[in-house]
């Protein structure tokens, strides 16, 4: 889950993922990562609960059992396509198919 990003031009989201930790000491720490555009969803109960993080997305097709590291970034819709520079990384290990976010 993540919070809404705001920009006068509108915002899209991308996820970067890879199977090793991101190394922020590199000149291009995301160069080896897979970058995929996201189409976020809202939890079914978002409007009726205190949940302050309205978006989630599911990444599919990852081989089971490995650990993956993810970064979600906002990209504005201006001509320059400015991308935020957050460094909050979460890791996860897919365990099987099916299931849905809580």
Buried (B, 14 or more C-beta within 10 A) or exposed (E): BBEEBEBEEEBBBBBBBBBEEBEEEEEEBBEEBEEBEBEBBEBEEBEEEEEEEBBBBEBEEBEEEEEBBBBBBBBBEEEEEEBBEEEEBEEEEBEEEEEEEE
